[in-house]
Amino acid sequence: MTFESGVADRVRVVKSYEALSQLTAEQIANLLKANPYGRLGLPTGNTPRRCYEILAEWSSQGRLNWSKAKCFALDDYLEVEERFSFQHYLESNLYRFTDLPLDARFNPRQVDNYDQLILDQGGLDFCLLGIGDNGHIAFNEPPTPQESWTHCVWLSEETKQANRKSFESDSTVPTRAITMGISTLLSSRSLVLIASGKNKRKALHRALTGPPDKDLPASFLTTHPNLLVIADFDW
Ligand code: PGA
């Protein structure tokens, strides 16, 4: 079996963003049903929006029980108005529709040592990830080495540009963030990477077909034994 065909087994190509969102929501629902104590790493951004909407619907209908779960934001901006923070995003798009306890909503800005906190909580069972056009995962911008844990970063020009539409002016776009590192993410027992839209094709294709490379942080994911990639385009 070639490297590429091995990776191909881990990719599910679906027809639409809606199908991607449904399948991703099912992954999370199944995890919570199998393990109500599940510890989940969660991203923000546009890609998971519909998935969170579906999870919110199911939660409001009482079909999902979050009361014993714990959720960890993958990353967050630093020095940003609260309404733009990723904690606010997760609260308003997902948490407030669930019975996830307030003290089970973790964020890397809260503590000095997020990795220790995650470890103390039993480690991540599941991590959902998006991918940036430049191949970043969480806010691990190129280049980020595999041996990286939670750390503060300066955002790349490309990422600031991609984030610009959420802000009123160039000067309010955050320049710094805190993010789980590659090793934090790879320590999760399972990983699901979601990619929607053809603008992600180049980064995803390179990540899945090339060797692990710090200049394309998503490429490290292929070293994980329990990775599922869901894309709504032919990669
Ligand atoms: P997006 O961001 O879901 O808004 O495309 C993904 C990412 O940059 O990680």
Residues whose N, C-alpha, C, O or C-beta is under 5 A from the ligand:
A	BS01	PGA	T44 G45 N46 T47 P48 G130 I131 G132 H136 A138
